[in-house]
């Protein structure tokens, strides 16, 4: 059994490599997804000891939760998995974020139905809205926790000030936000705060759509979300590829892939206890688990940080 790690102050223990399920039924995010393949991704994850399954209402919308729930039920695996899902997008208002307590309560109830379960292990407020006091929003999740409908409380994409307000009563267990070697903004204030307050930080976008996995060269072209991302354009793209090549030398010496090295590096950072790399194909799920075998010395951790300083 993998060494499981505890999420924040909760009683949830997870394999540090989880599954980001936005390509499972996330038809609004990726064109031409095959739902059967998506279900096979979840199945493969559970069968290989991945127990943190990270989904959200907005993936689909609703479809990722439904497919994930179907597989858990089919495998009779409810007690083996930690289901994380998120809500806040108001479908009656162009999917704008809504953190009002009553709205979040309804989002949780709807997610429970789609997932075919009577409790959610980790429930996140997916995005902050502009008006709701964050401690009031979290207060509703606290009540749902007391009722047994959720087991742990998360927030996602919150600024440091929003996070502090949300955690006024110490109820926040997990923060999920963007963090990768090309975007290290959270190292300034957020990671020190989460580390000091026993909050687990879970990064999303850890491999920057494959850029940090060493999959591309300067002739690669993109026709999806990446074509508008400056990290994939012109000089910046070439500079990023050069940094990735420096990682490749270290990865080759350890006989691992660049992606495994990068994922292992995140797990050495303060309060980063778990990762949720996405997968479109079952074999990617199994491959991501190799990151757990990578051991980095302090000198290597520093060197990787400096390459991307």
C-alpha positions in Angstrom: 0.0 0.0 0.0 1.2 3.5 -0.8 2.1 5.7 2.1 -1.2 7.7 2.4 -1.0 11.3 3.3 -3.5 13.3 5.4 -5.5 16.2 3.9 -5.2 19.2 6.1 -6.9 18.9 9.5 -9.4 16.4 8.1 -9.5 12.6 8.7 -9.1 11.9 5.0 -6.0 9.9 3.9 -5.1 9.8 0.2 -2.5 8.4 -2.2 -0.5 11.5 -2.9 -1.1 11.0 -6.7 -4.8 11.4 -7.3 -6.8 11.7 -10.5 -8.1 15.0 -12.0 -11.3 13.9 -13.7 -12.0 16.9 -16.0 -11.5 14.8 -19.1 -14.0 12.3 -17.8 -17.3 13.7 -19.3 -15.9 17.2 -19.4 -17.5 17.8 -22.8 -17.5 21.6 -22.4 -13.7 21.5 -21.8 -12.5 18.9 -24.4 -14.1 18.2 -27.7 -14.8 14.6 -28.8 -14.4 12.9 -25.4 -15.3 9.2 -25.3 -17.4 8.6 -22.2 -16.5 4.9 -22.1 -12.8 5.7 -22.1 -13.5 8.3 -19.4 -15.1 5.6 -17.2 -12.2 3.3 -17.9 -9.8 6.0 -16.7 -11.7 6.1 -13.3 -11.8 2.3 -13.2 -8.1 2.0 -13.8 -7.4 4.7 -11.1 -9.3 2.8 -8.5 -7.9 -0.6 -9.5 -4.4 0.8 -9.1 -4.8 2.3 -5.7 -5.5 5.9 -6.7 -8.2 6.9 -4.2 -8.4 10.7 -4.6 -10.9 11.4 -7.4 -11.2 15.1 -8.2 -14.2 16.2 -10.2 -16.6 19.2 -10.3 -20.1 20.2 -11.3 -18.7 22.5 -14.1 -17.0 19.5 -15.9 -19.7 18.5 -18.3 -21.6 20.3 -16.7 -22.6 17.5 -14.3 -21.5 14.7 -16.5 -18.1 14.1 -14.9 -19.8 13.6 -11.5 -22.3 11.2 -13.1 -19.7 9.0 -14.8 -17.4 9.0 -11.8 -20.4 8.0 -9.6 -21.4 5.2 -12.0 -17.9 3.6 -11.9 -17.7 3.8 -8.1 -21.0 2.1 -7.8 -20.2 -0.5 -10.4 -16.9 -1.4 -8.5 -18.7 -1.2 -5.1 -15.7 1.1 -4.2 -17.4 3.8 -2.2 -15.4 3.1 1.0 -12.2 2.9 -0.9 -12.3 6.3 -2.5 -12.1 9.9 -1.4 -14.5 11.9 -3.7 -13.6 15.5 -4.1 -16.0 17.7 -6.0 -16.6 21.4 -6.4 -19.5 23.8 -6.9 -20.2 27.6 -7.3 -21.1 28.0 -11.0 -24.7 29.3 -11.2 -26.4 27.9 -14.3 -29.2 30.4 -14.0 -26.7 33.2 -14.3 -24.4 32.3 -17.2 -22.4 30.0 -14.8 -21.1 33.0 -12.8 -19.7 32.1 -9.4 -22.2 32.2 -6.6 -21.0 31.5 -3.0 -24.3 32.3 -1.2 -24.9 29.7 1.5 -28.3 28.5 0.2 -26.9 28.2 -3.3 -23.9 26.1 -2.1 -26.3 23.9 -0.1 -28.3 23.1 -3.2 -25.1 22.5 -5.2 -24.0 19.9 -2.6 -27.4 18.2 -2.7 -27.3 18.1 -6.6 -23.8 16.7 -6.6 -24.8 13.9 -4.1 -27.5 12.8 -6.5 -25.2 12.8 -9.6 -22.5 10.9 -7.7 -25.1 8.5 -6.3 -23.7 8.8 -2.8 -25.0 10.1 0.6 -21.7 12.0 1.5 -18.9 13.8 -0.3 -15.5 13.4 1.2 -14.1 16.8 0.2 -16.3 19.6 -1.1 -14.8 22.8 -2.5 -16.2 26.2 -3.3 -14.8 26.2 -6.9 -14.4 30.0 -7.5 -15.0 33.0 -5.3 -17.8 35.4 -6.1 -17.5 39.1 -5.5 -20.1 39.6 -2.7 -20.5 36.8 -0.3 -18.4 37.0 2.9 -16.2 33.9 2.6 -16.6 32.9 6.2 -20.4 32.8 5.7 -20.0 30.6 2.6 -17.7 28.2 4.6 -20.1 28.4 7.5 -22.7 26.6 5.3 -20.2 23.9 4.4 -19.5 23.5 8.1 -23.2 22.9 8.7 -23.3 20.3 5.9 -20.3 18.7 7.5 -22.0 18.5 10.9 -25.0 16.9 9.1 -22.6 14.2 7.6 -23.1 15.3 4.0 -19.5 16.3 3.5 -16.4 15.3 5.4 -13.9 18.0 4.7 -14.0 21.6 3.4 -12.1 23.0 0.5 -11.8 26.3 -1.4 -10.4 26.8 -4.8 -8.9 29.8 -6.7 -9.1 32.0 -3.6 -6.7 34.9 -3.1 -4.7 35.1 0.1 -7.2 37.6 1.6 -10.2 35.5 0.6 -8.5 32.4 2.0 -7.9 34.2 5.4 -11.5 35.3 5.5 -12.7 31.8 4.6 -10.5 30.3 7.3 -11.5 32.8 10.0 -12.9 30.0 12.2 -10.2 27.4 11.1 -12.6 25.3 9.1 -10.7 25.1 5.8 -9.0 21.8 5.2 -7.7 22.2 1.6 -7.0 24.9 -0.9 -6.7 24.1 -4.6 -5.3 26.6 -7.0 -3.0 26.8 -10.0 0.6 26.1 -9.3 3.4 24.8 -11.5 7.0 25.5 -12.2 6.1 28.2 -14.8 3.6 29.9 -12.4 5.0 30.1 -8.9 2.9 33.0 -7.6 1.5 31.0 -4.7 5.0 30.5 -3.2 5.0 34.2 -2.0 2.1 34.2 0.5 -0.3 31.3 0.0 2.0 28.3 0.6 3.5 29.9 3.8 -0.1 30.5 5.0 -1.4 27.0 4.2 1.7 25.4 5.8 1.3 27.5 9.0 -2.5 26.7 9.2 -2.5 23.0 8.5 -4.2 23.4 5.2 -3.3 21.1 2.4 -2.5 22.8 -0.9 -3.4 20.9 -4.0 -2.1 22.4 -7.3 -4.0 22.1 -10.5 -2.4 22.5 -14.0 0.8 20.8 -12.6 2.2 19.8 -16.0 0.9 22.9 -17.9 -1.1 20.8 -20.5 1.9 18.6 -21.1 4.5 21.4 -21.5 6.3 20.3 -18.4 6.0 16.6 -19.3 8.7 17.0 -22.0 6.3 16.0 -24.8 6.8 18.9 -27.2 9.5 20.4 -29.4 9.7 23.9 -31.1 7.8 22.7 -34.2 4.8 21.4 -32.2 1.6 23.3 -33.0 -1.7 23.5 -31.1 -5.3 23.9 -32.1 -7.0 23.7 -28.6 -6.9 25.8 -25.4 -3.1 25.9 -25.7 -3.0 28.0 -28.9 -4.0 31.1 -26.9 -1.7 30.5 -23.9 1.4 32.7 -24.0 3.5 29.8 -22.5 3.0 28.0 -25.8 3.9 31.0 -28.1 7.1 32.3 -29.7 10.2 33.0 -27.7 8.5 32.1 -24.4 7.7 28.6 -25.7 11.3 28.1 -26.9 12.6 29.3 -23.5 10.2 26.9 -21.7 11.4 24.0 -23.8 15.0 24.8 -23.0 14.2 24.6 -19.3 12.4 21.3 -19.8 15.5 19.9 -21.6 17.6 20.7 -18.5 15.2 18.6 -16.5 15.5 15.8 -19.0 19.1 15.3 -18.2 18.3 14.8 -14.5 15.3 12.6 -15.4 17.4 10.4 -17.7 20.0 9.9 -14.9 17.2 8.6 -12.7 15.7 6.6 -15.5 12.3 8.3 -15.1 10.2 10.6 -17.3 10.4 14.4 -17.0 6.8 14.4 -15.8 7.6 12.1 -12.9 10.5 14.4 -11.8 8.2 17.5 -11.9 5.4 15.8 -10.0 7.9 14.6 -7.4 9.2 18.1 -7.0 5.8 19.6 -6.1 5.4 17.0 -3.3 8.6 18.4 -1.7 7.0 21.9 -1.3 5.4 23.1 1.9 1.8 21.8 2.5 1.6 20.3 -1.0 0.4 16.9 0.1 -1.4 15.6 -3.0 -1.5 16.1 -6.7 -4.3 15.5 -9.2 -2.8 15.1 -12.7 -5.5 14.7 -15.3 -5.7 11.7 -17.7 -7.6 11.1 -20.9 -6.3 7.5 -21.3 -6.1 4.7 -18.7 -2.3 4.1 -19.3 -1.7 7.8 -18.3 -3.2 7.1 -14.8 -0.8 4.2 -14.2 2.2 6.1 -15.6 1.6 9.1 -13.3 2.0 6.8 -10.3 5.7 6.4 -11.1 6.2 9.9 -9.6 5.9 8.3 -6.2 9.1 6.3 -6.7 11.3 9.4 -7.5 13.5 10.4 -4.6 15.0 13.9 -4.8 18.0 15.2 -2.8 17.9 18.7 -1.3 20.4 19.7 -4.0 18.2 18.4 -6.8 15.1 20.1 -5.3 17.1 23.4 -5.2 18.4 22.9 -8.8 15.0 22.3 -10.2 13.7 25.4 -8.5 16.6 27.4 -9.9 16.1 26.3 -13.5 12.6 27.7 -13.2 13.4 30.7 -11.0 
